[in-house]
Amino acid sequence: MTSFILNEQLVRTEEHPGMVVLEFVRDVKCLSGTKEACREGECGACTVLVGSRQPDGSVAYKACASCLLPLGDVDGCHVVTVEGLSGADLTLVQQLIVEHSASQCGFCTPGIVLSLTAFALGDKKLSYEGAVNALDGNICRCTGYVAIRNAARALCESLARIDAAPAKRLGEIVSAGIVPAYFKEIPARLAQLKAEPAATGKDAVLVAGGTDLFVQKPEQLMESELCFLSKRSDLDYVTADWNFLRVGGAVTIEEFRLSEPVRKYFPALEGDFLLHSSAILRNKATLAGNIVNASPIGDATIILLALDARLVITGAGSQREVPLAKFYLGYKKTDLACGELVSEIVIPLLPKGARYHFEKVSNRATLDIAAVNSAVRVTTAPDGVITDLRLSAGGVGAVPLLLNLDSFKGRKVDAATIEALAKAAESEAKPIDDIRGSAAYKKLLLGQLVCAHFTRAAAAGEAV
């Protein structure tokens, strides 16, 4: 049985844990404010808030795409649809949308309201930039984004007057009229719920974020036993020790992106992972899931390949470590046996003289798969000579590629070397013609991205 709070109502349901929340709230609970559209997490019309209980007893809220969110993953949580914000008056977010003419047909408006509400509840800085990032998964086909951004800016101006300290945040948000007063009762109510333990059957399907799994196999998952790794607190951590960053297998892309160790040791990743996907997906998609998905063009995989990441793989009573560069055996084939999972990702910290850079080309910034992406970790001596070079590329082969460019070690980084690197990368690439471009185009694009790795660093005044 799955138990959670839906708006103000306690729900206990025997529906299959693989049923997505979108279907449950619309078809079972008849709450039509949550809209059904793309069913792939790409439009934001189905956005809901998911509040999960934290170790200190508080509740952290995130905006999630309900079309890819299984019921089993919200066991023990607070799920909020736009109906759960209803009261005698409009909420502050809703009122600002009205005042700034930020809604026309209204189909996408509930998702926009919930994304901005999640921002108000959880963003640390409450900056306008953060509000825009919170909206990056919400597509509006008729209003025009200027009006929506104006409403977001006005919200940030209102939030500047509140005490944003974590201990006082919820009370301040309630007082500001952003969420109803019943939100104050949710932490105590969730404390009384007992979430079901993760399934342990040997045939259980492991679900990390599920943001790709529930696009590809929704019917199959409705007939399977599911094990939700989000319930594994032992897999939820980002730490730095000695010379390594260690990431648990249940850590979401957004948790990783905003974690203090990542901001300290890999500050560029905070911006780079904004390109991975929109907020409503980053809040559920996991770093390990992006790796195990085995997409030849997964952004996280390409970044981690360049950073020389290793995977800790855990099975029944066993544990082994595999370099990410050796994890892919062929198209969508990995060195992962039945019953095993990626329990930890180990990322070496950048050595002295090293820098990292990521490039991605796609039709849309945050809502699209890349045509080609690439990352580099290059280490140079004080005289500019390359001492180590790792360059990865996606979209140019059957698996994420780590290019063999060892012959460039010992060469000084100059225009001739950069041009030769680009040509060498193009020669190693084996792309195919597909919807994202011809093979010839992808080869050319990879060469340009390799050049961009170095020319943008030079323009920024970085040593390479």
Buried (B, 14 or more C-beta within 10 A) or exposed (E): EBBBBBBBEEBEBEBBBBBBBBBBBBEBBEBEBBBBBBBBBBBBBBBBBBBBBEEEEBBBBBBBBBBBBBBBBBBBBBBBBBBBBBEEEBBBBBBBBEEBBBBBEEBBBBBBBBBBBBBBBBBEEBBBEBBBBBBBBBBBEEBEBEBBBBBBBBBBEBBEEBEBEEEEBBBBBBEBBBBBEBBEEBBEBBEEBEBBEBBEEEEBBBBBBBBBBBBEBBEEBBEBBBBBBBBBEEBBBBEBEEEBBBBBBBBBBBBBBBBEBBEEBBEEBBEBBBBBBBBBBBBBBBBBBBBBBBBBBBBBBBBBBBBBBBBBBBBEEEEEEBBBBEBBEEEEEBBBEEEBBBBBBBBBBBEEBBBBBBBBBBEEEBBBBBBBBBBBBBBBEEEEBBEBBBBBBBBBBBBBBBBEBEEBEEBEBEEEBBEBBBEBBBEBBEBEEEEBBEBEBBBBBBBBBBBBBBBEBEEEEEEB
